[in-house]
Amino acid sequence: MKSSDGFDARRLRPRGPRNWRMRLAAALAALFACFGILLAMAGTATLLGRPASLGALNDSPVAAVVLVALGVLLLWIGIIGWRLFRRRMRRTSDLNMAPHLMKKRN
């Protein structure tokens, strides 16, 4: 099939300005997830009888349980946020074609 002279394939994928806010938000969400892992590990170490890794912050078992819960919560929020922002960053790269052109005709 021969393409016409006025056809430009670059129009199907227009390159808009990069969204640095989404990238920054995804990086921040990944940092939250890493910080959540570290907090959960510190709380678990205290519960297992190892020396306190955060000083007076997790001396008691109750404080260690709070650290584990906070760490798991931060990990969960970080993963959800990272996935959401990555999905939003990739959404703009879809083809900009009219829906009726995508249908199969019999």
C-alpha positions in Angstrom: 0.0 0.0 0.0 1.4 3.3 -1.0 1.2 6.2 1.4 0.0 9.6 0.1 2.2 12.6 0.0 0.4 14.4 2.8 0.8 11.6 5.3 3.1 12.2 8.3 3.5 9.3 10.7 4.9 11.6 13.4 1.4 13.2 13.8 0.1 9.9 15.3 2.5 10.2 18.2 2.9 13.9 19.0 5.7 14.6 21.4 4.4 16.9 24.1 6.5 18.5 26.8 7.8 16.0 29.3 5.9 16.0 32.6 8.6 16.4 35.2 6.1 16.7 38.0 4.9 13.1 37.4 8.5 11.8 37.4 9.3 13.7 40.6 6.1 12.3 42.2 7.0 8.7 41.1 10.5 9.1 42.5 9.1 10.4 45.8 6.7 7.5 46.0 9.6 5.1 45.4 11.5 6.8 48.3 8.4 6.4 50.5 8.4 2.7 49.7 12.1 2.4 50.5 11.7 4.3 53.7 8.8 2.0 54.6 10.9 -1.1 54.1 13.6 0.4 56.4 11.2 1.3 59.1 9.6 -2.1 59.0 13.0 -3.8 59.2 14.0 -1.7 62.2 10.8 -2.5 64.0 11.1 -6.2 63.2 14.7 -6.2 64.5 13.6 -4.8 67.8 10.8 -7.3 68.1 13.2 -10.2 67.4 15.4 -9.1 70.3 18.2 -7.3 68.4 19.6 -4.0 69.7 17.5 -1.0 68.9 18.6 0.5 65.6 16.8 3.8 66.0 17.9 4.6 69.5 15.1 5.6 71.9 12.5 5.6 69.2 11.8 1.9 69.4 13.0 0.8 72.9 9.7 -0.9 73.8 7.8 -3.6 71.9 4.8 -1.4 71.5 6.9 1.2 69.7 8.4 -1.5 67.6 5.0 -2.7 66.5 4.1 0.9 65.7 7.2 1.2 63.6 6.4 -2.1 61.7 2.9 -0.9 61.1 4.0 2.5 59.9 6.7 0.9 57.7 4.2 -1.4 56.0 1.8 1.5 55.5 4.5 3.7 54.0 5.5 0.7 51.7 1.9 0.2 50.6 1.4 3.9 49.9 4.7 4.1 48.1 3.9 1.2 45.8 0.4 2.4 45.0 1.6 5.9 44.3 4.5 4.7 42.2 2.3 2.5 40.0 -0.3 5.3 39.7 2.2 8.0 38.6 3.9 5.6 36.2 0.6 4.8 34.6 -0.2 8.5 34.3 3.2 9.1 32.7 2.6 6.4 30.1 -1.0 7.4 29.3 0.0 10.3 27.1 2.0 8.2 24.7 -1.1 6.5 23.2 -1.9 6.8 19.5 -4.1 9.8 18.8 -6.3 8.1 16.3 -10.1 8.4 15.9 -12.0 5.5 17.5 -13.8 4.7 14.3 -10.5 4.0 12.5 -9.7 1.2 15.0 -12.9 -0.8 14.3 -12.8 -3.9 12.1 -15.1 -3.8 9.2 -16.9 -6.9 7.8 
